[in-house]
Amino acid sequence: MKTPKLLPWYARKAGIPIERATTLWHEAVREATVATGWVGNAEYWGEAMNAFLRLLEEEKERFCAPCVTPFVRSQNRLWRLPLTAMEDVVSAVSASWQRYSATARKAA
């Protein structure tokens, strides 16, 4: 059975591997088949999606992966701060120097 096109997005959002999300989707489809008794109608797909989101949430709670991305990004910004400040100073000095040299040429 094909998986939803948004399955990788749901997996990334929950922080679990895509392979595990695929397994959860197949489990949700089995649960929906048992719950509805039909395959392919709107009620079936709605039940499958609800079961998948519930299983995904349970897996997210079990799979405790720390989110370090904001910390790494802030460290990267702090590391680049002196370089950014130096770039701003150099561009200000350059603009000042060009203004000074342009006024000196006009006066002469």
C-alpha positions in Angstrom: 0.0 0.0 0.0 1.3 3.5 -0.9 2.1 5.9 1.9 0.9 9.5 2.1 2.9 12.1 0.2 3.3 14.1 3.4 4.7 11.1 5.4 8.3 12.5 5.3 7.1 15.8 6.5 5.2 14.2 9.4 8.3 12.1 10.2 10.6 15.2 10.3 8.1 17.1 12.3 8.0 14.3 14.9 11.7 13.8 14.8 11.6 10.1 13.8 13.1 8.2 10.8 11.0 7.9 7.7 11.3 4.1 7.9 9.7 4.1 11.3 7.0 6.5 10.1 6.2 4.1 7.2 5.9 1.2 9.7 3.5 3.4 11.8 1.5 4.2 8.7 1.0 0.5 7.9 0.0 -0.2 11.5 -2.5 2.7 11.3 -4.0 1.2 8.1 -4.4 -2.1 9.8 -6.2 -0.4 12.7 -8.4 1.5 10.3 -9.3 -1.7 8.5 -10.3 -3.4 11.7 -12.2 -0.3 13.0 -14.2 0.5 9.9 -14.5 -2.9 8.2 -14.2 -1.2 4.8 -11.2 -0.2 2.7 -11.0 2.9 0.5 -13.9 5.1 1.6 -13.6 8.5 3.3 -14.3 7.1 6.7 -11.5 4.5 6.3 -8.9 7.1 5.3 -10.0 9.5 8.0 -9.6 6.7 10.6 -6.2 5.7 9.1 -5.0 9.3 9.3 -6.2 9.8 12.9 -4.6 6.5 13.9 -1.4 7.5 12.2 -1.2 10.8 13.9 -1.9 9.2 17.3 0.8 6.6 16.7 3.2 9.3 15.6 2.5 11.3 18.7 3.1 8.2 20.9 6.3 7.5 19.0 7.5 11.1 19.4 7.0 10.9 23.2 8.9 7.5 23.3 11.7 8.7 21.0 13.3 11.4 23.0 15.8 13.2 20.8 17.0 16.5 22.1 16.5 19.5 19.8 19.9 21.1 19.5 19.3 23.1 16.4 18.5 26.4 18.1 21.6 26.1 20.3 23.8 25.4 17.3 22.3 28.3 15.3 22.9 30.7 18.2 26.5 29.5 18.6 27.0 30.0 14.9 25.7 33.6 15.1 27.9 34.3 18.1 30.9 32.9 16.3 30.2 35.1 13.2 29.5 38.3 15.3 33.2 39.6 15.3 33.4 39.0 11.5 30.1 40.8 10.9 31.2 43.7 13.1 34.5 43.9 11.3 32.8 43.9 7.9 30.5 46.7 9.0 33.5 48.8 10.3 35.4 48.2 7.0 32.4 49.2 4.9 31.8 52.4 7.0 35.5 53.4 6.7 35.5 52.7 3.0 32.4 54.8 2.5 33.9 57.6 4.6 37.1 57.4 2.7 35.3 57.6 -0.6 33.3 60.6 0.6 36.4 62.3 1.8 38.3 61.7 -1.5 35.3 62.8 -3.6 35.1 66.1 -1.8 38.8 66.6 -2.1 38.7 66.2 -5.8 35.8 68.7 -6.2 37.7 71.3 -4.2 40.8 71.1 -6.3 
